[in-house]
């Protein structure tokens, strides 16, 4: 009987989820945010009595309906798996990776690079990190507008909200990380690329 997912796709999806979780750890340790659903979830976790994993899972749920309608069952199941891995994996990893001190600029750059590489891996293996990535892929397919640039526009709204929660210096560093993430996707990913 043929496996519903190949080893090639499974390793890519797990790698992408791991890199996304690692990026959240860098952001939280530096007190920063990012864009997309992860950024919205981090920002909300700073304000609510819930950890990132719980908030991320709940915020991602509405996008799974869009995923099912636009991207199909296989993509949606893979994305649900990724969302669960990030939601559960980030708090687990934070028990094993304790960063005593990280300069916010360095933390932002590492977070952006980890998330960019993670998202590219997920996209190449027909999955997403759950939220905005699904919408960004649909927009790129329909209009040709690059997923990374679309996400950067959405990120601007997250950063506007962060202005009411974080210090200006944290916003600036957060923006650097988000710019790195989105530029990596825009420069290194195209629909259909494996």
N, C-alpha and C positions, 0 to 999 in steps of 0.2 A: 504494500500500500504506500502510495506517495505521501510524503510529509506535506502538511499545509504551508510550511515555511522552510526554506532551504537554510543550510548552515550559514551560507554566505549572507543571507538577509538577517538571520538571527544574531550573528556576531556584530553586524553593523548596527542593528537596533540597540543591542545591549551597550555597545561602545558609545553610541549617541546619547543614550539615557545617562550613562555614567558621566560623560563630559558635561551634560546639562546640570546634573546634580553637583558636580565639582564647581561649576561656575556660580551656582547659588551660594555655596559655602564661601567662596571668595567675596561675593557681594555682601553677604551678611556680616562677615568678619570685618569688612571695611566700612560697614554702615551705609551702603550704597543701594541704588536700585538699578534696574535696567528697563527695557521696554517689554513689549509683548505681554502675554499672560503671566509669565514668570515675574516680570517687573511689577505688574499690577498686584500679583499675589504677595510679593515681598513687601510692597508698600502697605497693603492691607494688613499683613502680619505685624508690621510695626504699630499699627493702630488698634488692632483687635486682639482679644485674648486667645487667639489660635495661632499655632505654628504654621510655618510656610507650607508644609506638606498637606495639611487639611485645607487650607485656603486655596492652594494651587489645584487640588482635585476638584473642589466645588466650582471654582472659576472656569475650569476647563470643560465641565459637563455640557453647557449649552453649545459649545463648538463641536461636540461629538455628533449632535444632530445634523449640523451643517455638513460635517464630514461624511455621515452616512448618505445624505442626499446627493452630495456632489462628488465624492471620491470613492464610494462603494464600501462594501462590508469588509473586505480584506484590509484596506487602508484604515478604516475606522477601528477594527479590532487591534491592529498593530499600534495605532495611536493611543487607544485606551490602555494597552499594555505599557507603553512608554510613560503615559501620565501616571499610572500606578507605580511604575519603577521610580520615577522622579519624586513622587509624593512620599513614598516609603523610603527610598534610597537616600534622599538628602539628609533626613534626620539621623539615619544609621551612619552614613559617612561622616557626619559631623562629630560622632562619637570617636571615630578613628583618626580623623584629621583635625587637629587642634592647632590653629594658627595664633600664636601669642601676639604677634604684631605684624601688620602688613600696611605699608604706605598705601593710602587710598588710590593714588594714580596707578601703582603697580597692581593692586588688587583689581582695579577696574579693567586694566589691560589684560590681565590673566583671565578674568571672568568673561570678557568679550571674546577673547581668542578661544577659550574652552567652549563657550556656547555656540560660536560660529562654526567651529569644527563639528560639534555635536549635532547641530541642526543640519549641516550638509550631509553628515552620515545618515541621519534619519530620512531626509528627503531622498537620498539615493537608494534607500532600501524601502521606499514606499510607505513611509510613516511620517509622523510629525510629533512635536512636543505638546500637541493638544490645542491650543487656542488659536492664536493669531496666525500661526504657521499654516493652518488649514485654509483660512480665509486668504492669506497671501498667495498660496499656491493656486487657488481658484482664480484670483484676480490675474495672476501671471498667465495662466492658461487662456483666459478669456480675452485679455487686453494686451498681453505682451509686456505690461508694466512689471519690472523686476520685483520679485518677492522681497528682496532686501530693501529696496527703496520704499516699497509699500509699508513695510514694517517700520521703517524709520519715521514715516509720517505718523503712524499710530503712536510711536514712542514719544513724539512731541507732546501728545495729550497726557501720557503718563508723567512726563517730566513737569508739565504744568501743575498737575496735582501734587507732585513731590515738592514743589516750591512751598507748599503750605505745611510740610512735615519735616523736611531736611534743611540743613544750612546751605547757603549758596555754594560753598566750596564742595560739599558733597554732591550737589547737583552737577557741577562742572565735571567732577571726576566720573560721575555716573554717565554723563553724556559721552565722555571719551570711550568708555567701555561699550556703550550701545553703538557708537559709530564704528568701532572696530568690528563688532559682531556683524552688523548689517553690511559693511563694506566687504567682509570676507564672503558672505553669502552672495552678494551682488557680483563679485569678481570671480567666484569659484563654483557657481552652480547654475545649471541650465536645466529646464524641464527635459526629461528623457535621458539625462546624463547618468551613467552608472559607472 
